[in-house]
Amino acid sequence: MNTYSNTILPYIPFFYVIWSDDLLSTSEIEVIKTAVQEDVSLTDADKQKLKSWLDRTKPPTNGEIKNWQKLISKSKATLIESEVYPLEAFSRKVASYYCESCSVNRNLREIELNLGIQPNHYNHLFHIEVVQQDYSNHYDGTEIDILLNKEHVTELREFRNFLKKPIFKWNVYRDKEEARKLVLKQVQLLASEGWGALAYPAAYGGKDNIESYASIFEHLVFVDGSLAVKFGVQFGLFGGSIQNLGSERHHQKYLKEAGTTELLGCFAMTETGHGSNVRGIKTTATYVHKTQSLVVHTPGKNDNKEYIGNALHSTMASVFAQLIVGGKNKGVHAILVPLRNEKHEVLPGITIEDNGYKLGLNGVDNGKIWFNQVKVPVANLLDKYGQIDENGDYQSKIKNPNKRFFTMLGTLVGGRICVAKGALAGAKMALTISVKHALKRRQFNDSIKVQEDLLMDYPSHQLRLIPKVASTYVYHTALQKAMNVYASSSEDKRKIETQVAGLKAIITWFATETIQECREACGGKGYLLENRIADLKNDTDIFTTFEGDNTVLLQLAAKGVLSDFKSELNAGGFLSVLKLLGGRFSDKLTTINPAYSNKVDKSHLYNPKFHLHALDFRLRRLTDSAAMRIRDYIKKGVPSYQAFLKVQTHLLALGKAYSEVLALKWYYEFVATQKEGDYKKLLYQLGALHGLKIIRQDATWYLEQGYIGSTKSKAIRQRVERLSTELRPHVNSLVDGFGIPDNLVTAPIAN
């Protein structure tokens, strides 16, 4: 039966699969011919024989194909589906049955890689034992977790242990009052152990560590979204406004009590009638020199503060209002306004209403607040950037009111990073649940098999989840970098504000999309409350619009790109955009070489330089064309503000492109710092999968621009599928690498 040379033997299973499933197209034939020609182990006669089997006009006879099948069956080789190169490894075992030894054939690996042959496509052809391993232990999730969080490992270990307390056990609460009471107790317990004050200076009970604080916030989403948000409002927004906008006397008087929850507070910025337009809020704080006081007032029906977290529990609010001094508006400032007395009774002039039930986060006491001529001492003005002196005159070191406004808001960027981290935490939990479910749940088989196939072994399921796991790693790293830049920079915060605006938008949208995909990937089980995904979906949905509506934030990011981070980001500053036409983008983009447009080899498509070049090309083209369109409108007499409105959808694409470049650039910079070895290779694989997926999503645009040709577009799609398959054996380790404590992964389908 065996009439083949020892060097041809390893090719037999490949040709059996190829002809049984009729995989041969012109391009596939060329792949195999090239591999055969480059195989130095083959004789000329071997090469001629193998190439003869590639002739579609004279295919191998049915007798020869049956002979291949018998040869394979007689070897009693086992196919291990979790192998990185399962068909090449199997072929080696078959050949070894007929000869003493058979080494790795890299040419066969190239064929398997380039043809995208997967076990699910062919294992039904073999009358053999198929060994299905749920996952590989080649990588240790704990080691991955340390790589991702090495700067905060000590605090995280301590905190994860703290979260084992029974009070943090997840449960279903459908009565908002019951949920709010529990969440308040949880926040107070966290405060009693110093976790809330982590970002504050040591003098006020903290460790001056906002980066660890952000990681703590993320972990609270693993417990419950309501807990994370209330924690963030109390210590990040209310306490953070005192820390970042107040002076030393405010710190001494209020900050320690905010960190211990002796002083419960809220952050009253958003108004019913103005939403994202903070500069346009209508609440006023009028200075009265005679009484050395500020009078806070809600002037109209829809000028009330809206959606204020902690409104029902707090005794004080950081109220953002238009500061009126000497009859002149000095812009938006924050004022500390008491809301309730020691008996928790609402003070005169203040009206508070419960927002009621929401889609999610019902453990957070959101409310509406109105002020009717409420008088507070002028000392309650958080005056780091603007003061009222003893003569009643307004003073500020930042003379430009626009710069002053954005400097004030820039100090609160940390909250926006936390929101993005919280959303990503929701995606991490949903992916962990859905991946672990897919590594247990079996569904469908053929008439030969007794055991059904694991969900995770279906290529479609791999494509649903594994690229999202890869993207989660990229976005996690980008947010770690963003928080590090924010924490370590004492300079103008507007650059990091632009960066975070875009990252917050794309990451919270990604989280929403990912959690929905995970819900569907778990079928009806994903719809059950006990399996957590329903609450994750509802609780994180709001992250796309609070701390900045994503559509508005992408426009902010785009304007930051267009102005090279120097514009005042207001209507009067739009003209500065045009200066870029002779500056940053004066180097004209050259026509793409056709050979580059259709370059499809693995080393090129997996290369970080290609991913970054492709994303940067899109960013530069969109930037250049947006600036040109705005200039052309202005030349025609269209006011600058209207010109920007006319290119609004273009700006959204630009903001997204900028944010994707930034995230991947920061990720690859992080990977480059890792020590050489398997883990570094794994991280590069994840980056390649994310990068190719992003390029694939914008394939239409790249094709229109001539940056990629149809052949390359097809190759990118195949590589996304192949990388998903290559990473499939390690997917359990990858979700373990998210570092979610086992006691918090309470979904029955994940255990």
N, C-alpha and C positions, 0 to 999 in steps of 0.2 A: 504493500500500500504506500509506503514511504519511498518515493522515487525522487525526492528533492534533495538538493545539497543542503548542508548544515547552515549555510548563510542565507538561503532562501526560506528555510523553515519559519523564522520569525515573521516573515511577511504573509504567511498563509492565512492566519486569522484576519488580517487586515483586508486581504483581497476577498475572503469569504464574506465579510461584512459589507464591503463595497458592492459586490455583485448581488448579494442577497437582497439588499435594500436599494439597489440601483442608485447609488449616491453620485455616480460620475457625471460631472458637467465638464465643460472645456477647461474652466479654471482649476477644478479639482484634479483633472488629469495632469495639468502642468505642475501642480504642487507635488504630486507623486513622482512624476518623471524627474523633477529636480532632486528630490530626496534620494531616489534610486541612483541617479547619476553621481551624486556626491558621496554615496556610501562606499568607502574604500574597502570594506570587507567583502564586497561582491566582485566576482570575476566578470569579465566582459560577457561571457555566456550567460551568467546569472542575470545581468542587467538586460540583455536581449530578451531573455525569457520573461522577466517581470514586465518589461515594456510591451511585450506581445499581449499580455493580459489586460492591457489598457486600451486596446483597439475596440471601439464600440461597434465597428462594422463586422468584427470577427471575435465576438466575446467567447470566454471559456465555455466549453460544452457543459451540459447538465451533469454528465458523468464526472468531469473534473471537479466541479463544485461539490458534488456529493462525496468525492474522494477527500476533499479538504475537510468536509464536515466529519467524516469518519476519523480522519487523522487527529482532529481536535478532540473528539469524544474519547478516543482511545487513551489520550494523554492523562485523562482524569484531572486536568488542571482546574483550579478554582479561580473564579473571577471575583475580585474584591472591589466592589463599586466605589469604596472610599479612597482608593489609590488616586494619587494626583494624575498619573498616566495609566489608567486601569487597563486599556487595551494593549499597550506596549508591555506592561508587566505580565499580563496574561499570555501574550505571545511568547515572551521569554520562557515562561513555565512550560508551554506546549513544546517549544523547541528543545528545552532541556531534557524532556522525556526521551528524545530520540538521539541526543548527543550529550556528551559528558557535561558540558557547561555552555552557558549562553550569556554573554555580557549585555549591559544596557546598550540599546541601539538608539542613539540620539536622532538619527534620521527618521526612525519610526515615530519617535516622540514629536518630531516636527510635523509629520503627516497627521497624527492624532490631534495636535494642537491646531493646525491650519484648516483641517476639515471640520473641526468642531464635533468630532465623533464622541458621543456620550453613551455610557452604559445603558441608559434607558432606551436608547435607540436600537440596541442590538442584542442585549442579553437574552432575549427570547429566542434567538437563533441557535443558541448552544444548549445541548442536552447535558448540562454540567451543573455542579453546585455553584450557586451565587452567594458569596459571603457579603452580607449587608451589615456594615458597622454604622451605628447611628452617627458617630462622629469620632474624630481622631483626638488623641491627647498629646499630639506633637507640641502644641503650644499651651502654656499655662495661663488661664485667665487672670490669675492673681498677679503674675509677672506683667501682663499687659496693663492691668490697672495701675501698677506702680509706675510704669513708663509714662502713662497719661497724666498721672497726678503726683509725680515725684516731689514737687515742691510743697505738697500739702498732705503727704502720706501720714505723718504723725497725728495731725488733727483729725483726719478722716477716720483713722482707725479708732481713735478715742470716741469720735462722734457716732460711728456706726455701732459701737458697743453700747453707747448711751441709748440709741434708738431701739434696743431690745426691751426697754421697759414696756410693761403691758399697756400703758396709756397710749402708746403709738401704734397699737395693733389696728390694722385697717378693718373697717366694718361699714355696713350700709346704713346711712342715716338719711331718712327722707323728711324728717321734721327739722326745719331750719333752726328753730330755737334750741333744740337738743344738740344739733351739730355745732352751733355757735358757742354754746357753753363748753363743750368738749374742746373745741379749738382754742378758746381763750385759756383754758386750763393748760393745754399743751404749750402755748406760747409762754405762759407764766413759768412753767417748769423749765423750759429752755432758757429763759431769762435768769432764773435762779442759779443756773449752772454756768452762767457767763457766755452762753452761745450767742445771745442777741447782741451783746455789746462788743463782739469780736472785732469789728471794724473801728471802734472808738479808741482814742488814746488811752494809755494805761492809767492815767490819772482819773479816768471816768469809768474804770472797770473793764476796759478792753485790752486788745493786743495790737491795735493799729494795723490790722491785717484784713483788708477788704477782699483780698484774693481768696483766703480761706472762708471768709463770710459768704462769698458767692458760691463756693462749693457746698457749704452747709445749706444754703438756700435750695440749691439743686437737689440735694438729698431729701429735703423735706417734701418735694414733689413725689418722691417714691413712697412717702408715708401717706400724704393727702394733699391735693392741690390747694384746698382751703387753708391748711396750716401754713404752707409756703407763702401764700399771698398775704395772710394776716401778719406773719412774721416779717415779711418784706415791708409792709406798710408801717408797722410799729418801729422797727429798728432801722430799716433802710430809707424809707421816705420821710417819716416824721422825725426820727432821730437824726437821719442824714441831713435833713434840711437845717436842723439846729447846728450840726457839726460843720456843714459846708457853707452855709449862708450866714450863720451867726458869728458873733465875736466872742472873746474869751468869757465875758460876763454871762452870756447865754449858756456857754458850755458848763460853767461852774454851777449855774442855777438849775439847769434842766437836763443835761445830757446823762448824768449818772442815773437819775430817776427814770429817764426814758429807757435806758438799758436794762433796768431791773423790773420794768413795767409798773413801778409805783406811780409813774405818770403815763397814762395811756393816751396816745395821740393819734391824729389822722392828718392826712395831707390833702388840703382842700384847694386843688388847682382847677380841675375841669369844671366847666359850666354847661348847663343844658343847651344854651343857645350857641355855644362856640366850639365845643369839642376840641379838636386838635389845635385850634387857633389860640394859643396861649396869649399871644401879644394882644389879641382883641378882646380879652375878657372884660366884663363890665363892672364887676365888684370894685368898689372904691374904698380907699383908706385915706381920709382927709385929715391933714395935720392941723390941730388947733393950738396955736402957740400959747394962748392965755392959760390953758389947762395942761399944757405939755402932754397932749393926748392925740391919739389917732381914732377917728370915727369910721368904723367899718360898716359898709352899707351895700345891700343888694338893691340896685335901682329899678329893675324891671322884672316882669313875671318869669321870664326864662333866663334870668341872670344868676339864678341860684347855683350853688355848687352841686354837682351831680355825680353819682356813682362813687361816693367817698367811702373807701374801706375803713372799717373801725369806727364809723360814725355813731353807732349805737352804744359802743363801749367806751369811747374816748372822753376825756375831760378837757382836752385842749386840741386846737387845730393849728397847723401851719397854713394860713390863708393867703393865697396869692391874689393881689389886688393892684389896681392902678393907684400909685401913690401920688396924692395931690398935695403939693407944698406951695404956699403963697399963691394959690389959684392956678398953678402950672402943673401939668401932668409930667411926672418924672419917670413914668414907665412902670412896668410890673415889678413889684417887690413882695417879699413874704413877711407876714406879721403873725406873731403868736397870739391867738385869741382863745381865752377860756370858754368852754362850752357848758360845763356843768359844775355844780358845787360838790361839797363833801358827801352829800346825801345822794349824789348822782341825779340831781334835779337839773333840768335845762335852765340856763340862766335867762334873765329878761332880755328881750330883743332878739333872741335866737329861736329859730324853728327848725326842727329836725324830723324828717320823715323816713321811714324804712323803704328802701327800694323794692322790697318783697322778694319773691322767688325769682331765680335766674335760671338760665340753661344749665349752669354748673356753679361751682364754688359757693354753694349755699351755706357753708360754714363761715363765710365772711359776711359781716354785718354792713353791707353797703347802704348808704343813705343819701338824702338830699338835705342841704343846709341853706337857710336864708338868714341874712343879718339885717336887722332894722335899727340903724343908728347905734351900733354897739361901740361903746367907748373903752379903749384900752390905753395903758401908758405908752408913751413914745418909746420907752425902753424895750417894748415888745417887738419893735421893728428889727428883723434880722438884717443887720447893717454892715456886713462884711464888705459889700461893694457899693453901698450908698448910705450916708449918714445924715441926720438932721442935727445941726450943732445947737449950742445953747442960745444962739440968737434966732433960731428958727429957720436957718438957711440950709438948703440941701447941699451936701458935699459928696464928691466921688472922685477917686483917682482915675476912674475910667470915664473920660469926658464924653466920648461918643456913646449916645444912648443905645444904639443898635449893638455895638460891641459889648456894652454892659449887660444888655438883655441876654445875649448868647453866652456870655461868660457865666452868668448866674445859672442858666439852664445847663451849661456844659458841666458844672459841678455835679449834676444829678445823672450824668451818663451811666454811672455805675448801676443804677436801677434798671436802665434799659438792657444792660448786659445780663443782669440777673433774670430779667424776663425771658430773654433768649435762652439762657441756660435752663430755666425752668421748663420752657417748651420742649427743649431738646431732651430733658430728663423724662418728660412724658413719652417722647418717641423711644427713648432707651427702654423704658419699662414695657411699652407695647411690643417692641421688637423682641425683647427677652421672652415675654409670654408667648408670642406667636411662633418664634423660632423653636422654643423648647416643646411647644405643642406639636409643631411640624416634625420634630425628631422622635415623637412617640406615636402620633396618629397615622394609621395606615388606611389606604382607600384604593379600591380597584385592583384588579389583576387580570391576567389572561387565563385561558383554560388550562395551561400547563402548570402554572404556579399554584401552590396552596396558600402561601403567605402573600398578603397584599403589599403594595409598595408604600414606603414612607412618603408623606406629603413632601418632605424636603428633598426627596430624590426626583421629583418632577421638575424638569427644566423651567416650566412656567412658574412654579412656586419659588424656585431659586431666584428667578428674575424679579419676582415681586418683592422679595425681602433682602437678599444679600447686597444688591447695590445700595439699598437704604442703610444697611449696617455700615457699609463703607463710607457713605456720606456722613453718617453720624460721627464717625471718627474724625473726619476732616473738620466738621463744624465744631466739635468739642475742642479740638486743638486751636481753632481760630478764636473761639471765645476765651480760652485760657490766655492766649496772646493778647487779646483786646483788653482783658482785665489787667494784665500785667502792665501794658502800656499806659492804661488809665491811672493805675495806682502809682506808677513810678514817675509819671510826668508832672512836673510842677509848672509847665509852660502853658501857653494858650491851648485850651481843650477843644478848640473847634475842629482840628484835624481828626482827633479820635472820635469826636461827636459824629462827624461825617461817616467815618468808618463803621461805627457802631450802628448808626441809623440803617445803613444798608444790610449789615449782618443780621440785625434784629429782624428785618423784614424777610429776608430769604430763609432764615432758620426757623422762624415761627410758622411761616407758610409750609416749609418742609415738614415740620412736626405735625401740623394738621393733616397734611396729605399722608404722611407715614402712618399715623394712628388709624386713619380710615382704612388704609391698605391692610394693616394688621387685623383690624376688626373683620374685614371680609375674608382674609386668609384663614381666620379661625372659624369661619362659617357661623352657624347658630350659636356655638359655644362662645364666640366673641361678643355676642349680643347679651349674654347673661351678666347681670351686675356683679356676681361673685368673681368673675374673671377679670375685673378691673378695667378693661379697655373702654367700656361705656363711660365710666366716670373720667378716665383720662381724656377721652374725646371731648366730653362736655366741659371739663375744667380748663383745658388748655386752649379751647376754641377762642376765648376772649383775648388770648395773648397776641393774636394778630392785629388787634385794634387798641389795646391799652398800652400805656407808656409810649404812645405814638402809633397812629394808624399806618399800616404798612405801605399803603399807596402814597401817603404823604411823605413817609420816611424815605422811600425810594427816590422821590423827587428832590428831597433834601440832599440825598447822597449824590444825585446827578448834578445838582447845582454846585455841590462841593467840588466835583470833578471838573466841571466847566470853568470854575473860577480858580482852580488850582489851590483850593483851600484858603483863598485870600479875600473872597467876596464877603460882604456883610450879610449875604443871603436875604436881601429884601429887595423890593421893587426898584429902589433907587440904585442898588448896587449891581443890577443885572448887566449893565453896559460893560462892566469890567470883564465879563465873559469874553468879549470880542478881542481882548488883548492877546488871548491865547492863540489866535489864528496865526500870528507871526512869531509865536514863542514855542510853547511846549509841543505843538503838532506841526511845526514847520518842516520836519523831516517827512517828506511825502512817502506814503506806503508804495512800495514797488509792486509791479504785477507779479502775481504768484507763478512760479515755474510749474508748468504742467507735470513735470516729473515728480515734484513735491506734492502736487494735488492728488496724485494717485499712488503715492508711496505707501505700501501696506505691510512691510515686513514687521515682525514682532518687536525687534529692537527699537524701531521708530515709534510704533503705536503705543508701546509701554513706557516710552521715555518721558520723564517729567518735563523736559524742555519742550517737547511737542505740545503737551497739554497746556502749559503756561503760555507758549507762543500763540496757540490757537485762541485761548481765552483773551489774551492781551490784544490780539489782532481785532477781535470783535469789539473790545472796549475802545480801541483807538479809532476804528472806523465809525462807531456810533457817536463817539465824542466829536470827531471832526465833522461828520455830517450834521449833527445837532447844532453845533456852533454856526455852521454855514447857513442852515435854515433860519436860525434866529437872526443872523446878520441880514439875510435877504429880506425878511419881514420888516425889520427895522428900517432898512434902506427904502422900503416902499411906504414908510410913514406909519407903520403899525406901532403903537406904544409897546415898550419893552415887556410890560406885564402881559399884554395880550399876545405878544409874540411867543412867550413861554407857554401860554395856554394852548396855542395852536400846535405846539410840538410836545404836548404833555405825554402822549403815549410813547413817543420817542424817548422822552426823559425816563420813563419807567423802565424801558428796555436798557437804557444806559445805566441807570442805578443798579439794576440787577446784574448786568455784565461786570460792572465795577466790583460789586460785592463778591461775585463768584471768583474773580481773579484774586482778590484779596484773601479770601478763605483758602484757596488752593496754594497760593504763594506762601502764606504763613504755615500751612501744613507741611509743605515740602521743606521749608526751612527747619521746622521741628524735626522731621525725619532725618535730615542731613546731620543733625547733632547726635544721633543715636550711634552706639557702638556697632561695628560690623557684625553680622551674624543673621540667623534666621528671623529674628524679630524685626530687624530693620528691613529685610526683604519682604516680610509680611506687610509692614506699614507701606512700603512702596507699592505693593500689589493693591492695597486698599485705595491708595491715592490714584493709581492708574484706573481702577474701576470707576471711581467717582469722576475723574477728569473726562474719561471717555463717555460716561453717561451724560455729563453736562454738554459735551460737544454734540453727542447724538441727539439730545433734546432740541438743539438749535441747528440741526443738520440742514433744514430747508434754507436758512439764512446763509450758512457756509457754502451750500451748493450755488445759491444765487450769486455769491461773491466770487465764486471760482476758487475758493480756498481749498475745498476738497472736491474731488470728482466722484462719480457714481461708484466706482470700484472701491475707493477709500471709504465712502459712506457705508457700503455693504460690509467692508472689513471691520469697521468700527463697531457696527452692530454685532458681528460675529464675536469680536473680542469681548464685548460686554457679556455676552452669553458664556464665553469660554472662561473668563475670569470668575464669573459667578459659580461655575462648575468647579474650578480649581479651588475656590475658597470654601466650597460647601463642606468638605471634611472638617474644617476649622471653625465653622459658624458657631458651634456651641461655646468654644473658647472665646470667640470674639464678643458674644453677648455677655459672657462672664466677665470679660474685660471692662465692661461698663461699671463694674464695681458695686452693683446693687446688692445689698446684704440679703442673704438667703431668707431671713425671717420676714423681709418685706415683700418678697415675691410670693404673695399669698394666693394667687390665682390657681384653682385646682387643676386647670389644664396645663399648667407649667410645672406641675409636681408629680 
